[in-house]
Amino acid sequence: IVNFGLLKQQEIDFIYMKSSEGGDYTDPFFERNYTEAQNAGFILGCYHLFRYNVPGKIQAKNYMKAIGDKNFHLPLVADVEEGKPGEKYIRETVIAELKIFMDELEKAGYPYRIIYTNKKNYSIFIENELDQYDLWIAHLDPNPSDKVKWLFWQHWLNKKIPGAEGNVDINTFNGPREDW
């Protein structure tokens, strides 16, 4: 539960919110969060949690259905994290389905997409396979790697901020304010 008016007072420049996951899940707070964050004047983006065992085309349809005709200031994001505990996958299949997912979003009119991932999944699924996309890297070290070109860096998990009932993650844009 988020009080976006109070959150706006915390010197936060942008918000990415979860919209969907897999082939049929939409975050139950997505509509409310979108409306209230927009009303509070935030720069907004949303992400889809990519599941290894659901075809990319089905996931893209679920993502686009969830976001509908909403306007976002920031690129759409494919969140490529750990699979569910015990979930089996074939690396080549996940890469192929992720490519389909990203292509479907482009065909639907979203020319600029980002991949969110951590170091482990970057090396498994993204490196040398999907390098054409900017990265939002989850890397909790004091500084992100110079070996990876990143656009956003998630440098803090589970931060308590007035206005957010639970914990939030803190991220930084890689560039000067003029580029922002």
Secondary structure per residue as TSV (DSSP state, phi and psi in degrees):
chain	resnum	aa	ss	phi	psi
A	1	I	-	360.0	129.1
A	2	V	B	-126.0	135.5
A	3	N	-	-100.2	95.9
A	4	F	H	-68.1	-28.0
A	5	G	H	-62.8	-45.3
A	6	L	H	-69.5	-38.4
A	7	L	H	-62.2	-35.6
A	8	K	H	-62.0	-25.0
A	9	Q	T	-78.8	-3.4
A	10	Q	T	-95.4	16.2
A	11	E	-	60.7	41.2
A	12	I	-	-100.5	129.7
A	13	D	-	-90.1	-30.0
A	14	F	E	-150.1	159.8
A	15	I	E	-134.8	130.7
A	16	Y	E	-107.1	132.5
A	17	M	E	-124.8	149.5
A	18	K	E	-72.5	134.5
A	19	S	E	-110.2	-41.2
A	20	S	E	-156.4	174.2
A	21	E	E	-157.2	139.3
A	22	G	T	57.2	-145.1
A	23	G	T	-96.1	-12.0
A	24	D	T	-149.7	8.3
A	25	Y	E	-102.4	131.6
A	26	T	E	-119.9	133.1
A	27	D	-	-58.4	125.3
A	28	P	T	-64.9	-17.1
A	29	F	T	-98.4	-0.1
A	30	F	H	-59.7	-50.9
A	31	E	H	-58.3	-48.6
A	32	R	H	-62.6	-47.8
A	33	N	H	-61.7	-42.1
A	34	Y	H	-60.4	-51.1
A	35	T	H	-61.8	-47.2
A	36	E	H	-70.4	-37.7
A	37	A	H	-67.8	-39.2
A	38	Q	H	-65.0	-44.4
A	39	N	H	-62.8	-29.2
A	40	A	T	-81.3	-8.0
A	41	G	T	88.6	22.3
A	42	F	-	-78.4	151.9
A	43	I	E	-79.2	125.6
A	44	L	E	-118.1	149.1
A	45	G	E	-146.8	166.0
A	46	C	E	-139.5	160.7
A	47	Y	E	-133.7	157.2
A	48	H	E	-118.3	127.2
A	49	L	E	-79.1	110.3
A	50	F	-	-77.1	128.5
A	51	R	-	-104.0	137.0
A	52	Y	T	-67.7	-24.8
A	53	N	T	-105.4	17.3
A	54	V	S	-123.7	131.2
A	55	P	-	-54.8	142.0
A	56	G	H	-57.9	-39.2
A	57	K	H	-64.6	-40.0
A	58	I	H	-66.6	-40.8
A	59	Q	H	-66.0	-40.1
A	60	A	H	-63.1	-40.9
A	61	K	H	-62.7	-41.0
A	62	N	H	-64.0	-43.4
A	63	Y	H	-60.7	-49.8
A	64	M	H	-66.5	-34.2
A	65	K	H	-65.1	-42.1
A	66	A	H	-63.9	-42.8
A	67	I	H	-83.9	-20.9
A	68	G	T	50.9	-130.4
A	69	D	T	-100.2	20.7
A	70	K	-	-67.9	149.8
A	71	N	-	-103.2	132.8
A	72	F	-	-122.6	142.6
A	73	H	S	-82.3	-26.0
A	74	L	S	-110.2	156.1
A	75	P	-	-61.8	153.0
A	76	L	E	-67.7	150.9
A	77	V	E	-127.2	135.3
A	78	A	E	-97.7	118.1
A	79	D	E	-92.0	107.1
A	80	V	E	-109.7	91.2
A	81	E	-	-114.7	-157.0
A	82	E	-	-65.8	147.5
A	83	G	-	-73.7	173.9
A	84	K	S	-64.8	150.7
A	85	P	T	-53.0	128.1
A	86	G	T	80.9	-3.2
A	87	E	-	-68.6	127.5
A	88	K	-	-90.9	148.1
A	89	Y	-	-150.7	159.8
A	90	I	-	-111.5	120.1
A	91	R	H	-49.5	-50.0
A	92	E	H	-63.0	-34.9
A	93	T	H	-69.1	-43.6
A	94	V	H	-61.4	-45.0
A	95	I	H	-61.2	-46.1
A	96	A	H	-62.0	-42.8
A	97	E	H	-70.3	-34.0
A	98	L	H	-66.7	-39.2
A	99	K	H	-62.3	-43.0
A	100	I	H	-61.4	-45.4
A	101	F	H	-55.2	-51.0
A	102	M	H	-65.0	-39.1
A	103	D	H	-65.0	-40.1
A	104	E	H	-62.3	-39.3
A	105	L	H	-64.8	-40.7
A	106	E	H	-63.8	-45.1
A	107	K	H	-58.9	-30.5
A	108	A	T	-83.1	1.6
A	109	G	T	102.6	17.0
A	110	Y	-	-111.6	85.3
A	111	P	-	-71.7	-21.4
A	112	Y	-	-118.1	112.6
A	113	R	E	-125.1	153.3
A	114	I	E	-124.0	150.6
A	115	I	E	-110.5	126.0
A	116	Y	E	-97.7	130.3
A	117	T	E	-160.4	171.9
A	118	N	E	-107.0	177.5
A	119	K	H	-58.4	-44.2
A	120	K	H	-62.5	-50.7
A	121	N	H	-73.9	-25.1
A	122	Y	I	-59.1	-48.6
A	123	S	I	-70.2	-28.3
A	124	I	I	-80.3	-46.7
A	125	F	I	-112.4	-27.9
A	126	I	I	-102.7	-48.7
A	127	E	T	-54.5	127.5
A	128	N	T	65.1	6.3
A	129	E	T	-120.7	-40.8
A	130	L	S	-133.6	38.2
A	131	D	T	-69.3	-10.4
A	132	Q	T	-73.7	-11.8
A	133	Y	S	-97.9	143.1
A	134	D	E	-67.4	154.8
A	135	L	E	-114.2	144.9
A	136	W	E	-113.4	107.2
A	137	I	E	-102.6	129.4
A	138	A	E	-90.3	106.8
A	139	H	-	-150.2	108.4
A	140	L	-	-91.8	8.8
A	141	D	S	-69.0	165.2
A	142	P	S	-57.4	-29.9
A	143	N	S	-140.1	142.3
A	144	P	-	-72.5	161.4
A	145	S	-	-64.1	141.2
A	146	D	T	-77.3	-12.3
A	147	K	T	-79.8	-15.1
A	148	V	S	-116.6	128.1
A	149	K	-	-80.7	114.7
A	150	W	-	-121.6	148.0
A	151	L	S	-99.7	-40.2
A	152	F	E	-124.8	148.8
A	153	W	E	-129.9	118.4
A	154	Q	E	-86.1	109.4
A	155	H	E	-113.8	1.9
A	156	W	E	-152.0	124.8
A	157	L	E	-102.4	152.6
A	158	N	E	56.2	43.4
A	159	K	E	-85.0	140.4
A	160	K	-	-91.2	126.7
A	161	I	-	-134.7	133.6
A	162	P	T	-56.3	129.2
A	163	G	T	111.0	-21.1
A	164	A	B	-111.2	124.4
A	165	E	S	-65.1	-41.0
A	166	G	S	-102.2	-156.0
A	167	N	-	-89.8	153.0
A	168	V	E	-127.4	161.8
A	169	D	E	-100.8	146.2
A	170	I	E	-111.0	133.7
A	171	N	E	-131.7	156.3
A	172	T	E	-127.6	140.4
A	173	F	E	-83.2	138.0
A	174	N	S	-93.7	86.5
A	175	G	S	164.2	171.8
A	176	P	-	-76.6	160.9
A	177	R	T	-54.7	-34.7
A	178	E	T	-61.4	-36.7
A	179	D	T	-74.4	-28.7
A	180	W	-	-61.0	360.0
